[in-house]
Amino acid sequence: MIELEDVPELIDPVMVCAFEGWNDAGDAASAAVGHLDETWGGKVFAALDAEDYYDFQVNRPTVWLDGGVRRITWPTTRLSVVRVTEPKPRDLVLVRGIEPSMRWRSYCNELLGFAHELGVELVVILGALLGDAPHSRPVPVSGVTSDADLARTLDLEESRYEGPTGIVGVLQEACAHAGVPAVTLWAAVPHYVAQPPNPKASLALINKLEDLLDLRIPPGELTEDARAWQLGVDQLAAEDSEVAEYVQQLEEAQDTAELPEASGDAIAREFERYLRRRDNLGPTGEKPVSGHATAERPPTDPEPRTDNPPDEPES
């Protein structure tokens, strides 16, 4: 059951989803949606009933003190809304939660019920998987869809994955059956440094989302966090000759595969992103606040169980 406090009137809404757990290597996807929420001051306006979808022995509730009163926060999925004003007003419905333990079809139907009620025009699901990607190179992000027309329109890959799937793949398929346009963006996280957080992968997802929706998304502290993360991994790799040699092999393989793109489209996209962000700065060089939301934000969810995602994009 959806606990609905207030449904705002939205402008050209897009639903952006991320789920902690199996499809969230390095917590990259959930952190990316968290960045959107923090950047524009999103406030939760609805939540799914935790009793319906979660095994509390797997994802346990947490106890916290509120002015001396003990309260419990239950693991669940919450929805918030933010309004982006650049380059034109548009609302993002942010869905952030833990991959459910049960009743996945009902879970997806509830989210799609919200999408229908709010007039959502597109669903974008963020995911992160473990792959043979060197930490020292740009994070590969692939966009896939089950909709052949959408694949042609947005220059995406049409999904051909077969194998085990998570809630990301199930929601993508549910969107297809419901006639709701949906895209999944997958970031490849180096399998040899899979521990969260991974701000570099989160930033890569933000950049891809920015290109997909033609938005201006301030990177905030993610840029510096990504640099610090890479420097830390560089230092760890330098201490182990076998790891350093393996990373070099991955670098050579990726550089060879991406050489044609690096000389053309990729450079053009980076330059366009630079121009968007430059134009979005205020006179002091700081990003002006341009968001709104409704209702109150509940306390932070407890840390979920995080398992390894599949080796390739599934939807």
WORACOR-V625770 format. One record per residue. N is the residue number from 1. PSI is psi as a letter, one per 30 degrees, with the letter a starting at -180 (999 if undefined). BURIAL is + if it has 16 or more other C-alpha atoms within 10 Angstrom, else -. Layout:
n: [N,N]
psi: [PSI,PSI]
burial: [BURIAL,BURIAL]
//
This chain:
n: [1,2,3,4,5,6,7,8,9,10,11,12,13,14,15,16,17,18,19,20,21,22,23,24,25,26,27,28,29,30,31,32,33,34,35,36,37,38,39,40,41,42,43,44,45,46,47,48,49,50,51,52,53,54,55,56,57,58,59,60,61,62,63,64,65,66,67,68,69,70,71,72,73,74,75,76,77,78,79,80,81,82,83,84,85,86,87,88,89,90,91,92,93,94,95,96,97,98,99,100,101,102,103,104,105,106,107,108,109,110,111,112,113,114,115,116,117,118,119,120,121,122,123,124,125,126,127,128,129,130,131,132,133,134,135,136,137,138,139,140,141,142,143,144,145,146,147,148,149,150,151,152,153,154,155,156,157,158,159,160,161,162,163,164,165,166,167,168,169,170,171,172,173,174,175,176,177,178,179,180,181,182,183,184,185,186,187,188,189,190,191,192,193,194,195,196,197,198,199,200,201,202,203,204,205,206,207,208,209,210,211,212,213,214,215,216,217,218,219,220,221,222,223,224,225,226,227,228,229,230,231,232,233,234,235,236,237,238,239,240,241,242,243,244,245,246,247,248,249,250,251,252,253,254,255,256,257,258,259,260,261,262,263,264,265,266,267,268,269,270,271,272,273,274,275,276,277,278,279,280,281,282,283,284,285,286,287,288,289,290,291,292,293,294,295,296,297,298,299,300,301,302,303,304,305,306,307,308,309,310,311,312,313,314,315]
psi: [k,k,j,j,e,k,j,l,k,l,j,h,k,k,k,k,k,k,k,k,b,e,g,h,k,g,g,e,e,e,e,e,e,e,e,e,e,e,e,g,h,k,k,k,f,l,k,k,j,e,f,f,f,k,j,f,f,e,j,k,l,k,k,l,k,j,h,f,k,k,l,k,k,k,k,a,k,l,k,l,k,k,k,k,f,k,f,l,k,k,k,k,j,k,j,k,a,k,k,l,f,l,h,e,e,e,e,e,e,e,e,f,e,e,e,e,e,f,h,k,f,k,k,k,k,k,l,k,l,k,l,i,k,k,f,f,l,k,k,k,k,k,k,l,l,f,j,e,e,e,e,e,e,g,h,l,k,k,k,g,k,k,a,k,l,a,f,e,e,e,e,e,e,e,e,e,e,f,g,k,k,k,k,k,k,k,k,j,k,k,f,f,i,f,k,l,l,i,f,e,e,e,e,e,e,e,e,e,e,e,e,e,f,h,l,j,j,k,f,b,f,e,e,e,e,e,e,e,e,e,e,e,e,e,e,e,e,f,f,j,e,e,e,e,e,e,e,e,e,e,e,e,e,e,e,e,e,g,e,e,e,f,f,c,e,e,e,e,e,e,e,e,e,e,e,e,e,e,f,f,k,a,f,g,g,l,k,k,k,h,l,l,l,l,a,l,k,l,l,k,l,l,k,l,k,j,l,k,l,l,f,l,k,f,999]
burial: [-,-,-,-,-,-,-,-,-,+,+,-,+,+,+,+,+,+,+,+,+,+,+,+,+,+,+,+,+,+,+,+,+,+,+,+,+,-,+,+,+,+,+,+,+,+,+,+,+,+,-,+,+,+,-,-,-,-,+,+,+,-,-,-,-,-,-,-,-,-,-,-,-,+,+,+,+,+,+,+,+,+,+,+,-,+,-,-,-,+,+,+,+,+,+,+,+,+,+,+,-,-,-,+,-,-,+,+,-,-,+,+,-,+,+,-,-,+,+,+,-,+,+,+,+,+,+,+,+,+,+,+,+,+,+,+,-,-,+,+,+,+,+,+,+,+,+,-,-,+,+,-,-,-,-,+,+,+,+,-,-,-,-,-,+,+,+,+,+,+,+,+,+,+,+,+,-,-,-,+,+,+,+,+,+,+,+,+,+,+,+,+,+,+,-,-,+,+,+,+,+,+,+,+,+,+,+,+,+,+,+,+,-,-,+,+,+,+,+,-,-,+,+,-,+,+,-,-,+,+,-,-,-,-,-,-,+,-,-,-,-,-,-,+,-,-,+,-,-,+,+,-,-,+,-,-,-,-,-,-,-,-,-,-,-,-,-,-,-,-,-,-,+,-,-,+,+,-,-,+,-,-,-,-,-,-,+,-,-,-,+,-,+,+,+,-,-,-,-,-,+,+,-,+,-,+,-,+,+,+,-,+,+,+,+]
//
